[in-house]
Amino acid sequence: MEKALPAERIGFDLSRTARLWRSRLDERLAPLGLTQAKWVILLHLSKSEGTLPQRELVDRVGVEGPTLVRLLDGLERLGLIERHDCHADRRTKTIHLTPAAQPVLENIIRIAGDLRKEILDGISEEDLVVCLQVFNRMARNVGAHIGLNPQ
């Protein structure tokens, strides 16, 4: 059997590596009662000073509205978020991290950092820079083909 060329393997290898990385992180976060979908929401809220409109969270997380509502229900049951009505628009809800979310976020960041160190072990800073440049170029190329301009 003929060996695949790098350009023929890149999409498959990139997808497989991302899936494996995400799977390992999910395994390590499972004892906290978190799935990828839930911890991603917490991280987006954290990076937005703890509050986001629900509609914006849908866009950032990349899920459908009903799916986000179910995830938010679970996070609310865990005491990690609260939903508030927006004063300016009663149809809009804002999602807020609770104080109970802070230690959970610290654990997520620690666990993710430990895993990142393991996964990147033996890869030089220079190689990582080149890798990121390639990813960014690929994203720009994809965006150009579908009429977007990814950063």
ZIBELJO-V154073 format. One line per field, one symbol per residue. ss: DSSP state (A for helix, B for strand, O for the rest). A space follows every 50 residues. Layout:
# ZIBELJO-V154073
ss=???
This chain:
# ZIBELJO-V154073
ss=OOOOOAAAAAAAAAAAAAAAAAAAAAAAAAAAOOOAAAAAAAAAAAAOOO BBBAAAAAAAAOOOAAAAAAAAAAAAAOOOBBBBBOOOOOOOBBBBBOAA AAAAAAAAAAAAAAAAAAAOOOOOAAAAAAAAAAAAAAAAAAAAAOOOOO O
